[in-house]
Amino acid sequence: MLERLAKYRSQYIMIAPAVILLLLFSYIPMAGIQVAFKNFHIGYTIWNAPWTGLENFSFLKDDQFWVVVKNTIIIAVLKFVFGFPAPIILALLINEVRHSGFKRFVQSVSYLPHFFSWIVVAYILQSLLTLDGGLVNQFVTKTGGDPIFFLGSTEWFRPMIVASGLWKEVGWNTILYLAAITTIDPQLYEAAKVEGAGRMAQIRHITLPGIMPTISIVLILSMPSLIAVGMDQIYPLMNPANQPVADVLDTYILRSGLQQGYFGMATAVGLLSSVISLILVLVTNQTARKINGEGLW
């Protein structure tokens, strides 16, 4: 053991900060899970609060909780269906661009929104979609339509969340796929051209199989965030008018825990969400290994 530490000391020193941060912010806080089984209030600590068993899981009998679960599932499915293949498609399109300057320009423009915070994005959306002077409603009225209350509409909220998520993150997520494409042997494309394969055939038979291991890993890693549909994105845009479709598990936890003081119940909801995310990761990893032999473990 000591010989191994001495031999790879440079590598261990390099990863030590990440390991320390992981312990401090991911593993040590797991001690707080016990709050889900305790009657915790301000004045107690997580160690001396009285145990209540499964009492904090009474939210499973609350009809509002299942409405929140329904909203979470719908938004998660929509974001996954449109958000997961979008960067793959964009990476394939960018890879087909032959002009290097234009390719760099497209890449830069597409991943620039990633650096905007969701508060800034929410402000942009409010400026564009507001009834009073919003550019979108100005265009709608000038083309003969009636103004649409996008920010308070239960019909437009989910498309707005999905579209804004795509605009903000699709370019950034292409970076990994473009890097994977560069590892494909160029001789494969040359051989395909000799055989008469067009661009679509090359994409279907060379590019996609070449980046399939990366797609599998990204799919597995995206599973934990499937249930956490993005409170930082949804909360700034949520209001009483769209709350029936905007209230998701993360906002439910925030409201129950910090605003109403039900810390035990909020922790129980978070624990349940974490368990579901773990199951999704395990199932996805096993499925990926059976399909193409690639997985995280």
NORUR-V25790 format. One record per residue. OMEGA is omega in whole degrees, -180 to 180 (NA if undefined). Layout:
omega = <OMEGA;OMEGA>
This chain:
omega = <179;177;179;178;-180;-178;-176;-175;-180;179;180;177;-178;-177;-177;179;180;179;179;178;179;178;-175;-171;-179;-174;179;178;179;175;179;179;-178;177;179;-178;-178;175;-173;175;177;-177;174;164;-180;-177;-176;176;-177;177;178;-179;-177;-177;-179;179;178;178;179;178;-177;-180;-180;179;-178;171;178;178;179;178;-179;-178;-178;-179;180;-180;180;180;179;-177;-179;-173;-177;-180;-175;179;177;179;-180;178;178;180;180;-180;-179;178;-175;-180;-173;180;179;178;179;179;180;178;-177;-179;-175;-179;177;-180;180;-176;174;174;-180;175;178;179;178;178;178;179;178;179;-178;-169;-178;179;-175;174;178;-176;-178;180;173;177;-180;-178;180;177;174;-180;177;178;-179;178;-176;-173;180;-177;176;180;-174;-174;-177;175;179;179;-179;-178;180;177;177;-178;-175;-168;-172;-179;-180;-178;178;-174;-178;-179;177;177;178;180;-179;180;180;-177;179;180;177;178;179;178;179;178;178;180;177;-180;176;-177;-179;178;178;178;-175;-172;-179;-174;-178;176;-179;-179;-178;175;178;178;-180;-180;180;178;-180;-178;-180;-178;180;-179;-179;179;176;-170;173;179;-179;176;-172;-172;179;-178;-177;177;-177;-178;-178;-177;179;178;-176;-176;-179;-175;-178;179;176;177;180;-178;-178;-175;-173;-175;-177;175;177;-173;-180;180;178;177;179;177;178;178;178;178;180;179;178;178;178;179;179;179;-179;-179;-179;179;180;179;180;179;180;-176;-174;177;-180;177;179;178;NA>
